[in-house]
Amino acid sequence: MSTTPESQRADDQIVTNLSHWLTRRLGNDELRRKLSEIGTDELAPGGRQAVQELIAELETTAPGERAQLEVLVREAVETLVYGD
């Protein structure tokens, strides 16, 4: 039985999208849009803060720039997977 994205937890959806960005399957704008659509309401405080910081950085980063975002994306993944 497969799980549709709508039935997944927010943290799982976010980690999936961050992984897609890391493998260059998503660009900066698409990642920002997807993270905003998923939202952070269901996340633990540490995860919420990490994702909100990432969204804020994505809003000011040019579409092709990745270097400064890599650290934030990896930190967000670690926070969401392992907790605060």
N, C-alpha and C positions, 0 to 999 in steps of 0.2 A: 504494500500500500504506500503510495507516495503522498507527501505532504505538500500542500499548496502554500505559497508564500503568505497568504492571508492567515493561515492557521499556525504559522511559526511564531515563536516568541520574538519580541523586538530585538533582543540582544543577538539572537541567531541570525536574523535578517541583516542586521548591521554588520556583524562579523563576515557574513557571506559577501556583502557589497564591498567591504574594506579589502577582503581577499581578492575580489575581482579587480579592484583598483591597483593593488600591488602587482597583479599579473598583467596589468595594462589592458584589461578587458573593459574598463570604465575610465572615462576621462574625469577631470576635476569637476566640471559643471554637472555631469551626470551623477557623480557621487554625491555632490552637495544636494542635488534635487532628491535623490533617493533617501538620503539621511533625513532630510526635512520631512519627506512624506511619511517615513516610519515613525519619526518623533522619538522623544527621550522620556516620555512620561512613565513608561514601564520599567525603566532602568534603575539600578541601584545608584545612590548618589555619586559614587566615584565614576561609574560608567557614564552617567548623565553629564557630568562635568567634562569628561574626556571627549565625548562626542560633540558637545556644544562648543568646546574650544576648537575642535577640528572644523566644524561648520563655519565658525567665525573666520578661521584662517582660509578656508576654501573661498569665502566670499571676497577676499582681497588678493587672492593668488591668480595670476594669469593662467589661461587654459593649459599651456604646455609645461608650466613649471611644476616640478615634482620634488626636488631635493629637500626643500624645507618641510614638505608635507610628510615625507617618508617617516620621520621620527614620530610625528603626531599620530599617524595612522597605526604604526606598530605599537605605540603606547596605548592607543585606544583598544586595539585588539587584545593586548595583554590584560588590560583592566577589565574588559568585558568577559574574557575567558577565565581569568584567575581571580578576579575580584580586586578590591582596593589594596 
